[in-house]
Amino acid sequence: MIRSELLQLLAKENADLRAEDVERAVDIFFDEIAARLAKGGRAELRGFGAFSTRQREARKGRNPRTGETVEVPGKRVPFFKPGKEMRARLNA
């Protein structure tokens, strides 16, 4: 599912809301999760899962075009851990 499909589904299920209001709510939802992760925090949605970040260490990589060795700096990457209910639904 892509963002536009999500917006259409939510607008269809909430006919009393304008499309702009549905889009604003979805934007706020994702922006708040991203802001929390950017601060190094965690966003937990009970029954669904938890978003957090993990640290990747610096390493040596290889340029695929030239084969030259390059330094890849360490960085934080997003991580999602599904909740117990989500895992149960997927494996039912």
C-alpha positions in Angstrom: 0.0 0.0 0.0 1.3 3.4 -0.9 0.5 6.7 0.8 -2.2 7.8 -1.7 -4.0 4.5 -1.3 -4.0 4.9 2.5 -5.4 8.4 2.1 -8.2 7.2 -0.2 -9.1 4.4 2.1 -9.2 6.6 5.2 -11.2 9.3 3.3 -13.7 6.6 2.1 -14.1 5.2 5.7 -14.5 8.7 7.2 -16.9 10.4 4.7 -17.6 13.1 7.3 -14.0 14.4 7.0 -12.7 16.4 4.1 -9.8 14.9 2.1 -7.5 17.7 3.3 -8.2 16.9 6.9 -7.5 13.2 6.4 -4.2 14.1 4.6 -3.2 16.5 7.4 -3.8 13.8 10.0 -1.7 11.3 8.1 1.1 13.9 7.7 1.0 14.7 11.4 1.1 10.9 12.3 4.2 10.2 10.1 5.9 13.5 11.0 5.7 12.8 14.7 7.2 9.4 14.3 10.0 10.7 12.2 10.6 13.6 14.7 10.8 11.2 17.6 13.3 9.0 15.8 15.4 12.0 14.8 15.7 12.9 18.5 16.9 9.3 19.2 13.6 8.3 20.7 11.2 5.5 20.0 7.6 5.4 18.8 5.4 2.5 20.0 2.0 1.6 18.6 0.5 -1.0 20.9 -0.7 -4.0 18.9 1.2 -2.9 15.8 4.9 -2.5 16.7 7.7 -0.1 17.7 9.9 2.2 15.6 13.4 2.9 16.8 16.8 3.5 15.4 19.9 1.4 15.4 23.5 2.5 15.1 25.6 1.2 12.2 29.3 1.3 12.7 31.7 2.9 10.2 33.0 0.4 7.7 34.9 -0.1 4.5 32.8 -0.4 1.4 33.5 -0.8 -2.3 32.4 1.5 -5.1 30.5 -0.8 -7.5 31.6 1.1 -10.6 35.3 1.3 -10.0 35.9 -1.4 -7.4 37.7 1.2 -5.3 37.6 0.9 -1.5 35.8 3.7 0.2 35.1 4.6 3.8 31.4 4.4 4.8 30.7 6.6 7.9 28.7 5.3 10.8 25.0 6.3 10.9 21.7 5.7 12.6 19.1 3.8 10.6 15.4 3.2 11.3 14.3 -0.1 12.7 10.8 -1.6 13.1 10.0 -4.4 15.5 6.5 -5.8 15.0 4.3 -6.3 18.1 3.0 -9.5 19.5 -0.4 -9.1 18.0 1.0 -8.2 14.5 3.2 -11.3 14.5 0.2 -13.4 15.5 -1.9 -12.0 12.6 0.9 -12.6 10.1 1.4 -16.2 11.2 -2.2 -17.2 11.7 
